């Protein structure tokens, strides 16, 4: 699944749906996604968030985050 909508204008609706699915609070979902994006994109050299490889890595890491919290 592509979770990049969590950076868009409809992020709260998706966060609420994911929160219900994984028994989390929507704020945990949003904060967790931002943490993953930050980790993947790096601090020294910013990754392109439109690069399909970067998006895939973010999605994979975020799925792991959700499953660990579940």
Phi and psi in degrees as GROMACS dihedral restraints (atoms count N, CA, C in turn):
[ dihedral_restraints ]
;  ai    aj    ak    al  type     phi  dphi    fc
    3     4     5     6     1   -95.0    20    10
    4     5     6     7     1   116.7    20    10
    6     7     8     9     1   -96.9    20    10
    7     8     9    10     1     8.7    20    10
    9    10    11    12     1   -61.8    20    10
   10    11    12    13     1   -17.9    20    10
   12    13    14    15     1   -63.4    20    10
   13    14    15    16     1   -16.1    20    10
   15    16    17    18     1   -68.9    20    10
   16    17    18    19     1    -7.5    20    10
   18    19    20    21     1  -102.5    20    10
   19    20    21    22     1    -2.1    20    10
   21    22    23    24     1  -100.9    20    10
   22    23    24    25     1  -173.9    20    10
   24    25    26    27     1   -68.2    20    10
   25    26    27    28     1   -22.5    20    10
   27    28    29    30     1   -98.6    20    10
   28    29    30    31     1    22.7    20    10
   30    31    32    33     1   -60.7    20    10
   31    32    33    34     1   -35.7    20    10
   33    34    35    36     1   -67.4    20    10
   34    35    36    37     1   -40.1    20    10
   36    37    38    39     1   -61.1    20    10
   37    38    39    40     1   -44.3    20    10
   39    40    41    42     1   -66.9    20    10
   40    41    42    43     1   -40.0    20    10
   42    43    44    45     1   -62.6    20    10
   43    44    45    46     1   -39.9    20    10
   45    46    47    48     1   -65.0    20    10
   46    47    48    49     1   -43.0    20    10
   48    49    50    51     1   -64.2    20    10
   49    50    51    52     1   -44.8    20    10
   51    52    53    54     1   -66.8    20    10
   52    53    54    55     1   -38.1    20    10
   54    55    56    57     1   -61.3    20    10
   55    56    57    58     1   -43.4    20    10
   57    58    59    60     1   -64.9    20    10
   58    59    60    61     1   -40.7    20    10
   60    61    62    63     1   -66.4    20    10
   61    62    63    64     1   -37.8    20    10
   63    64    65    66     1  -106.5    20    10
   64    65    66    67     1    10.3    20    10
   66    67    68    69     1    58.0    20    10
   67    68    69    70     1    49.1    20    10
   69    70    71    72     1  -125.0    20    10
   70    71    72    73     1   171.9    20    10
   72    73    74    75     1   -88.2    20    10
   73    74    75    76     1   144.8    20    10
   75    76    77    78     1   -54.4    20    10
   76    77    78    79     1   -34.7    20    10
   78    79    80    81     1   -66.0    20    10
   79    80    81    82     1   -32.6    20    10
   81    82    83    84     1   -66.1    20    10
   82    83    84    85     1   -38.9    20    10
   84    85    86    87     1   -64.1    20    10
   85    86    87    88     1   -49.7    20    10
   87    88    89    90     1   -64.4    20    10
   88    89    90    91     1   -44.5    20    10
   90    91    92    93     1   -65.8    20    10
   91    92    93    94     1   -41.4    20    10
   93    94    95    96     1   -61.1    20    10
   94    95    96    97     1   -41.5    20    10
   96    97    98    99     1   -64.2    20    10
   97    98    99   100     1   -43.1    20    10
   99   100   101   102     1   -63.8    20    10
  100   101   102   103     1   -36.5    20    10
  102   103   104   105     1   -62.7    20    10
  103   104   105   106     1   -45.3    20    10
  105   106   107   108     1   -63.6    20    10
  106   107   108   109     1   -45.2    20    10
  108   109   110   111     1   -58.7    20    10
  109   110   111   112     1   -43.2    20    10
  111   112   113   114     1   -62.9    20    10
  112   113   114   115     1   -43.9    20    10
  114   115   116   117     1   -65.1    20    10
  115   116   117   118     1   -43.7    20    10
  117   118   119   120     1   -72.9    20    10
  118   119   120   121     1   -40.9    20    10
  120   121   122   123     1   -74.4    20    10
  121   122   123   124     1   -18.8    20    10
  123   124   125   126     1    79.6    20    10
  124   125   126   127     1   168.5    20    10
  126   127   128   129     1  -107.9    20    10
  127   128   129   130     1   -33.9    20    10
  129   130   131   132     1   -79.5    20    10
  130   131   132   133     1   -51.8    20    10
  132   133   134   135     1  -120.9    20    10
  133   134   135   136     1   113.7    20    10
  135   136   137   138     1   -68.5    20    10
  136   137   138   139     1   129.2    20    10
  138   139   140   141     1   -79.0    20    10
  139   140   141   142     1   152.2    20    10
  141   142   143   144     1   -80.4    20    10
  142   143   144   145     1   113.8    20    10
  144   145   146   147     1   -71.4    20    10
  145   146   147   148     1    -1.8    20    10
  147   148   149   150     1  -102.8    20    10
  148   149   150   151     1    -5.8    20    10
  150   151   152   153     1   -69.6    20    10
  151   152   153   154     1   123.7    20    10
  153   154   155   156     1   -56.6    20    10
  154   155   156   157     1   -32.8    20    10
  156   157   158   159     1   -69.0    20    10
  157   158   159   160     1   -40.2    20    10
  159   160   161   162     1   -67.1    20    10
  160   161   162   163     1   -45.1    20    10
  162   163   164   165     1   -60.0    20    10
  163   164   165   166     1   -43.5    20    10
  165   166   167   168     1   -62.6    20    10
  166   167   168   169     1   -42.0    20    10
  168   169   170   171     1   -64.8    20    10
  169   170   171   172     1   -41.1    20    10
  171   172   173   174     1   -62.2    20    10
  172   173   174   175     1   -47.0    20    10
  174   175   176   177     1   -61.3    20    10
  175   176   177   178     1   -43.5    20    10
  177   178   179   180     1   -62.7    20    10
  178   179   180   181     1   -48.2    20    10
  180   181   182   183     1   -64.6    20    10
  181   182   183   184     1   -37.1    20    10
  183   184   185   186     1   -69.9    20    10
  184   185   186   187     1   -36.9    20    10
  186   187   188   189     1   -60.9    20    10
  187   188   189   190     1   -41.1    20    10
  189   190   191   192     1   -62.1    20    10
  190   191   192   193     1   -41.9    20    10
  192   193   194   195     1   -57.9    20    10
  193   194   195   196     1   -48.8    20    10
  195   196   197   198     1   -63.1    20    10
  196   197   198   199     1   -42.0    20    10
  198   199   200   201     1   -70.6    20    10
  199   200   201   202     1   -31.8    20    10
  201   202   203   204     1   -67.6    20    10
  202   203   204   205     1   -34.3    20    10
  204   205   206   207     1   -81.1    20    10
  205   206   207   208     1   -18.3    20    10
